[in-house]
Amino acid sequence: MPFFLLGLLALLVLMGALGAFSRAKVANIKQFGFWVVAIGGLLLSALLLFTRPAAGMAALVMVGPLLWSWVGQARHGAAPRGPGPRRRAESGGRMTREEAYQVLGLKPGATEAEIRAAYHRLMRAAHPDAGGSDWLAARINQARDVLLA
């Protein structure tokens, strides 16, 4: 009976974590992934350092530059590196016309009819009611709005 209750508790915790993950922003998920990789690398390095010192030192050499860059960014208040337009769009900034054409799979100068056709084609597959992604549907809607404005 205790194992059943422990399993039920683990299932409820997992379902709660998956619910929070589904509502999270992409930037937050990416940051969480970086922290998981960093902490996992440090734990693996520490474990290897105690069991096989040579392998542990090699693991620290591989993880070290990543940690050093994070420390330097935190110390100087620098923003994380990466492509500007993508970060701006993920953080809720205004989508550019070039990004909108890429999202809809169109070439610049597409007609209104082509924009609407591409929008409807993509939304049939990406709509949340059809099992698609909320994030992707929002991007498609934003791309249509930018191009038809």
Backbone bond lengths (Angstrom), bond angles and torsions (degrees), N, CA, C in turn:
res aa  C-N    CA-C-N  psi(-1)  N-CA   C-N-CA  omega(-1)  CA-C   N-CA-C  phi
1 M - - - 1.458 - - 1.542 112.68 -
2 P 1.352 119.12 -39.98 1.471 117.79 178.89 1.536 112.46 -63.42
3 F 1.339 116.88 -34.77 1.457 119.15 179.15 1.527 111.16 -67.66
4 F 1.339 115.74 -35.73 1.466 119.42 177.29 1.530 110.27 -63.33
5 L 1.336 117.05 -45.40 1.461 120.64 179.61 1.533 111.18 -65.79
6 L 1.317 117.28 -38.55 1.457 120.97 177.65 1.529 110.73 -65.32
7 G 1.316 116.90 -41.25 1.461 121.14 176.96 1.511 111.96 -64.65
8 L 1.335 116.92 -40.44 1.462 121.68 178.01 1.530 110.49 -64.60
9 L 1.317 116.77 -42.26 1.460 120.80 177.23 1.529 110.93 -62.82
10 A 1.338 116.89 -43.27 1.465 120.40 178.10 1.524 110.85 -62.13
11 L 1.328 117.20 -40.06 1.469 121.04 178.39 1.527 111.19 -64.04
12 L 1.325 117.70 -42.26 1.463 120.65 178.93 1.526 111.67 -65.32
13 V 1.328 116.47 -40.41 1.470 119.97 177.77 1.531 110.01 -64.17
14 L 1.324 117.35 -42.95 1.464 121.42 179.04 1.526 110.96 -63.33
15 M 1.320 117.87 -42.20 1.469 120.58 178.85 1.520 111.04 -64.88
16 G 1.326 117.45 -39.44 1.466 120.45 176.63 1.518 111.63 -64.38
17 A 1.326 116.81 -41.48 1.468 120.56 178.98 1.523 110.74 -65.20
18 L 1.322 117.64 -40.46 1.466 120.27 178.16 1.530 111.50 -66.55
19 G 1.319 117.38 -36.31 1.465 120.62 176.35 1.521 111.31 -64.15
20 A 1.328 116.46 -43.52 1.462 120.01 178.04 1.523 110.56 -65.82
21 F 1.328 117.53 -37.74 1.458 121.90 178.58 1.527 110.87 -63.75
22 S 1.323 117.09 -39.52 1.470 119.63 -177.80 1.523 112.24 -69.31
23 R 1.339 117.76 -24.35 1.463 120.65 179.70 1.531 113.07 -95.34
24 A 1.315 117.50 -5.56 1.462 121.13 -174.73 1.528 111.21 -77.43
25 K 1.317 115.24 154.42 1.465 121.30 175.31 1.522 109.12 -76.76
26 V 1.322 115.35 153.18 1.461 121.11 -177.90 1.529 110.96 -60.13
27 A 1.312 117.14 -40.99 1.465 120.31 -179.31 1.528 110.95 -62.18
28 N 1.329 117.58 -38.49 1.469 120.53 178.86 1.523 111.25 -68.53
29 I 1.333 117.07 -38.14 1.459 120.69 178.62 1.529 109.85 -65.56
30 K 1.327 116.11 -41.24 1.463 120.88 179.01 1.524 110.56 -63.11
31 Q 1.329 117.17 -44.69 1.459 121.09 178.95 1.537 110.61 -63.21
32 F 1.325 117.23 -41.54 1.459 121.32 177.66 1.526 110.59 -61.28
33 G 1.334 116.49 -41.63 1.466 120.46 178.16 1.517 112.05 -61.60
34 F 1.345 116.62 -41.32 1.456 119.87 177.75 1.526 110.92 -61.54
35 W 1.324 117.26 -42.38 1.459 120.21 -179.62 1.524 111.03 -66.75
36 V 1.341 117.37 -39.19 1.467 120.17 178.61 1.522 110.03 -62.32
37 V 1.334 116.36 -43.95 1.462 120.27 179.33 1.528 110.30 -64.49
38 A 1.325 117.37 -42.81 1.466 120.52 -178.41 1.530 111.49 -65.18
39 I 1.312 116.98 -47.17 1.471 119.92 -179.40 1.522 110.32 -67.44
40 G 1.344 116.35 -40.65 1.463 119.48 176.95 1.515 111.77 -61.65
41 G 1.337 117.26 -40.98 1.460 120.63 177.78 1.513 112.26 -64.03
42 L 1.332 115.81 -41.08 1.469 118.69 178.16 1.525 111.77 -65.66
43 L 1.331 116.85 -42.55 1.469 119.64 179.12 1.528 110.99 -64.64
44 L 1.324 116.60 -41.65 1.457 119.93 177.58 1.522 110.68 -63.81
45 S 1.320 116.51 -42.11 1.466 120.43 178.13 1.521 110.98 -61.47
46 A 1.328 116.73 -44.33 1.466 120.22 179.55 1.525 111.20 -64.11
47 L 1.321 116.42 -42.71 1.467 119.56 178.80 1.520 110.88 -63.01
48 L 1.320 116.14 -44.31 1.460 119.26 178.31 1.526 111.80 -66.67
49 L 1.320 116.60 -34.35 1.463 120.37 179.96 1.534 110.94 -62.75
50 F 1.325 116.57 -36.84 1.467 120.04 179.75 1.523 112.81 -80.60
51 T 1.335 117.85 -32.46 1.463 119.23 -177.40 1.525 112.34 -92.03
52 R 1.334 116.58 -43.10 1.464 121.39 179.34 1.525 107.22 -136.87
53 P 1.315 117.56 94.41 1.470 120.69 -173.39 1.531 114.83 -55.62
54 A 1.328 118.14 -37.63 1.468 119.71 -179.17 1.528 110.48 -65.80
55 A 1.332 117.75 -43.62 1.460 121.46 179.17 1.528 110.20 -68.01
56 G 1.326 116.97 -35.25 1.458 120.81 177.71 1.515 112.17 -64.67
57 M 1.321 116.83 -41.05 1.464 120.68 177.47 1.529 110.40 -65.37
58 A 1.327 116.91 -38.73 1.464 120.38 178.33 1.532 110.36 -64.61
59 A 1.328 116.49 -40.52 1.470 119.86 178.69 1.522 110.49 -65.55
60 L 1.326 117.55 -40.08 1.465 119.83 177.56 1.521 111.59 -64.56
61 V 1.324 116.69 -36.26 1.462 120.48 178.02 1.533 109.77 -64.07
62 M 1.334 117.32 -36.05 1.467 120.39 -179.81 1.524 111.93 -75.77
63 V 1.322 118.53 -37.11 1.465 122.38 -177.82 1.530 110.95 -84.55
64 G 1.316 117.48 -26.11 1.454 122.65 -174.63 1.521 115.72 -53.68
65 P 1.338 119.90 -50.57 1.472 119.78 -178.71 1.523 113.61 -60.18
66 L 1.317 116.89 -37.06 1.461 120.23 177.83 1.523 110.30 -63.70
67 L 1.312 116.98 -47.40 1.463 120.58 179.71 1.525 111.19 -65.01
68 W 1.327 116.75 -39.29 1.455 120.43 179.73 1.527 110.91 -62.89
69 S 1.321 117.70 -40.39 1.471 119.98 178.93 1.521 110.44 -66.66
70 W 1.334 117.80 -37.68 1.461 120.04 178.45 1.518 110.91 -65.83
71 V 1.335 116.66 -41.59 1.462 120.23 178.68 1.524 109.75 -62.77
72 G 1.319 117.00 -42.96 1.464 120.89 179.38 1.523 112.05 -63.89
73 Q 1.316 117.55 -40.47 1.468 120.73 178.29 1.519 110.66 -66.41
74 A 1.319 116.94 -41.45 1.467 120.03 -179.79 1.530 110.64 -67.32
75 R 1.311 117.14 -38.38 1.456 121.46 -178.15 1.527 111.23 -67.96
76 H 1.320 117.16 -39.15 1.465 120.82 -176.97 1.517 113.03 -96.82
77 G 1.314 117.66 0.50 1.465 121.25 178.34 1.513 113.12 67.57
78 A 1.319 117.20 27.13 1.469 120.58 -178.61 1.521 109.89 -77.85
79 A 1.324 114.93 149.07 1.459 120.50 176.63 1.528 108.86 -76.74
80 P 1.342 117.19 152.45 1.455 118.97 177.73 1.523 110.91 -62.30
81 R 1.323 115.36 147.42 1.457 119.67 -178.62 1.515 110.06 -80.38
82 G 1.328 114.64 155.23 1.459 119.93 177.14 1.502 109.46 154.91
83 P 1.324 116.82 175.03 1.457 119.99 -178.41 1.513 111.62 -67.36
84 G 1.322 116.41 132.30 1.456 121.61 -175.51 1.511 115.07 -63.20
85 P 1.347 120.18 -53.54 1.456 120.01 -175.51 1.512 112.95 -60.31
86 R 1.327 117.76 -38.79 1.451 119.97 -178.84 1.525 110.52 -66.17
87 R 1.347 117.24 -44.40 1.448 119.99 179.91 1.518 110.26 -63.28
88 R 1.334 117.57 -38.75 1.455 120.81 -179.89 1.531 110.06 -64.21
89 A 1.309 117.57 -42.41 1.460 120.25 -178.94 1.527 110.65 -68.73
90 E 1.343 118.12 -38.88 1.451 120.65 -179.88 1.519 111.80 -68.29
91 S 1.314 117.24 -30.41 1.453 119.83 -177.36 1.522 111.90 -85.76
92 G 1.313 117.91 5.98 1.449 120.32 176.47 1.514 113.36 97.20
93 G 1.339 118.36 6.90 1.449 121.08 178.88 1.521 111.24 -72.08
94 R 1.313 115.51 170.02 1.459 121.43 -179.21 1.525 110.22 -70.41
95 M 1.315 116.89 133.66 1.452 122.94 178.97 1.531 109.10 -76.85
96 T 1.319 116.55 138.54 1.459 119.99 177.50 1.527 109.59 -81.45
97 R 1.332 116.00 164.83 1.463 120.20 179.12 1.533 110.70 -64.03
98 E 1.332 117.22 -37.05 1.459 120.65 179.37 1.528 110.46 -62.78
99 E 1.337 116.37 -44.16 1.463 120.40 177.71 1.522 110.67 -62.99
100 A 1.321 116.80 -39.71 1.465 120.83 -179.55 1.522 110.69 -62.96
101 Y 1.329 117.24 -42.41 1.461 119.90 177.47 1.532 110.67 -63.18
102 Q 1.333 117.10 -39.16 1.466 120.43 178.86 1.523 111.22 -65.46
103 V 1.332 117.04 -42.73 1.465 120.75 -178.88 1.526 110.28 -61.32
104 L 1.322 117.06 -43.04 1.460 120.92 -178.69 1.525 112.99 -83.82
105 G 1.324 117.56 -6.71 1.456 120.87 178.79 1.517 112.82 72.10
106 L 1.309 116.92 33.60 1.464 122.13 -177.94 1.514 110.73 -114.82
107 K 1.329 114.79 161.98 1.461 120.43 174.49 1.518 108.52 -94.22
108 P 1.335 117.71 149.99 1.469 120.07 178.12 1.531 110.98 -54.93
109 G 1.325 114.60 139.69 1.459 120.34 -179.77 1.510 113.10 93.72
110 A 1.332 118.31 10.38 1.462 120.87 179.58 1.526 110.04 -64.64
111 T 1.314 115.87 148.65 1.462 120.56 -179.61 1.519 110.00 -76.65
112 E 1.338 114.88 167.21 1.468 119.98 178.64 1.520 110.82 -61.50
113 A 1.315 117.44 -38.59 1.468 121.16 179.10 1.528 111.01 -64.45
114 E 1.330 117.39 -40.64 1.462 120.66 178.09 1.522 111.11 -65.89
115 I 1.325 116.98 -39.16 1.464 121.41 178.48 1.521 110.08 -63.43
116 R 1.332 116.41 -46.89 1.473 119.99 179.95 1.526 111.29 -64.77
117 A 1.326 117.83 -39.76 1.474 120.86 179.52 1.533 110.47 -64.71
118 A 1.339 117.06 -44.35 1.460 120.45 178.66 1.530 110.64 -63.80
119 Y 1.327 116.18 -40.63 1.464 120.78 178.70 1.531 110.42 -59.71
120 H 1.335 117.19 -49.89 1.472 120.77 -178.07 1.533 111.40 -65.04
121 R 1.331 117.31 -38.81 1.460 121.16 179.09 1.526 110.65 -62.58
122 L 1.335 116.62 -45.39 1.461 120.23 -178.36 1.524 112.25 -71.93
123 M 1.328 116.52 -37.19 1.470 119.12 -177.55 1.519 111.94 -69.99
124 R 1.331 118.12 -27.44 1.468 119.36 176.60 1.519 110.67 -59.85
125 A 1.320 117.07 -36.66 1.463 120.87 -178.60 1.527 112.73 -90.15
126 A 1.330 117.76 -30.37 1.463 120.63 -171.11 1.519 114.00 -99.67
127 H 1.312 119.39 -4.90 1.459 120.40 -176.82 1.528 110.50 -65.78
128 P 1.324 118.18 138.03 1.472 120.88 -178.91 1.531 113.18 -59.76
129 D 1.325 118.24 -30.85 1.463 120.16 178.50 1.524 112.20 -69.77
130 A 1.333 116.79 -19.85 1.462 121.51 178.33 1.524 110.86 -99.65
131 G 1.315 116.96 15.43 1.457 121.07 178.80 1.519 113.43 89.23
132 G 1.324 117.05 11.55 1.460 121.13 -179.72 1.518 112.18 -86.26
133 S 1.298 114.39 -170.66 1.457 122.22 -175.10 1.526 111.28 -98.21
134 D 1.322 117.25 135.89 1.470 121.59 174.63 1.517 110.57 -60.70
135 W 1.332 116.02 -42.75 1.454 121.10 -177.35 1.528 110.61 -63.60
136 L 1.333 116.45 -46.62 1.462 120.05 -178.54 1.528 110.86 -66.18
137 A 1.322 117.42 -40.76 1.467 120.12 177.96 1.529 110.59 -62.45
138 A 1.312 117.14 -38.93 1.472 120.55 178.05 1.518 110.74 -65.16
139 R 1.339 117.18 -40.35 1.465 120.42 178.03 1.529 111.13 -64.25
140 I 1.315 117.02 -40.37 1.469 120.61 179.43 1.523 109.83 -65.91
141 N 1.327 116.94 -43.25 1.467 120.33 177.03 1.523 111.04 -61.23
142 Q 1.331 116.77 -43.20 1.458 120.97 -179.44 1.523 110.27 -65.06
143 A 1.319 117.95 -39.49 1.468 121.35 178.87 1.527 110.48 -63.56
144 R 1.325 116.68 -43.62 1.471 119.71 178.12 1.521 110.66 -61.94
145 D 1.327 116.31 -44.89 1.472 119.81 -178.63 1.539 111.83 -62.49
146 V 1.337 116.38 -39.47 1.466 119.94 179.95 1.525 110.44 -65.17
147 L 1.335 116.77 -42.87 1.458 120.02 -175.44 1.525 112.91 -76.99
148 L 1.316 118.33 -27.50 1.465 120.36 -178.52 1.514 112.49 -96.50
149 A 1.335 117.56 -0.42 1.464 119.92 -179.67 1.514 111.40 -75.81
